[in-house]
Amino acid sequence: MKEKMRVAIAGAGMVTRHHLEAWFGLSGVKIVAIYNRNLDKALNRAKEFGIPKAYSNMVEMLEKEKPDALDIAVATEAHKEFARMATAQAK
């Protein structure tokens, strides 16, 4: 049996609802964690979608969860920074 792709989500704002609905529509994906600088927002979205872990520290999430993919759903101006963090953890 093929393992599911492990995905972490960066961001817990309004747009993540749409991202998560799309991810949950795919059978080969498992959402392993969600990050938001405001932990309460991450916890609320995690509870809403049954995501097992929530973080307020992005590097910690990447180090502990080691996702196969990161869905960057934060403000556009932060995308580059988050992509760099993910790339650094993938090495």
C-alpha positions, 0 to 999 in steps of 0.5 A: 500500500502506498503511503500518503503524502504528509502535508503541513499547513502554514497559516490558519486564516480565512483562506486555509479553510479552502485549502484544507477542503481541497486537501481533504478531497484527495485520498493520497494526502494526510494533513499532519500539522498546522502553524499560525503565529497565534497558537489559538488560531492554529488550535481552532483550525486544527480542531475544526478539521481534525488536524493532529498537531498545531504550532506557533513556531514554524521551524519547530513544526517542520523539524518535528513533523518533517512533512513531504509538502508545505502548503503556504497559506500566509500573507503573500509578502511572507511566502518567500520567507516560509519557502526558505524555511521549508527548503532549509529543513528539507536539506 
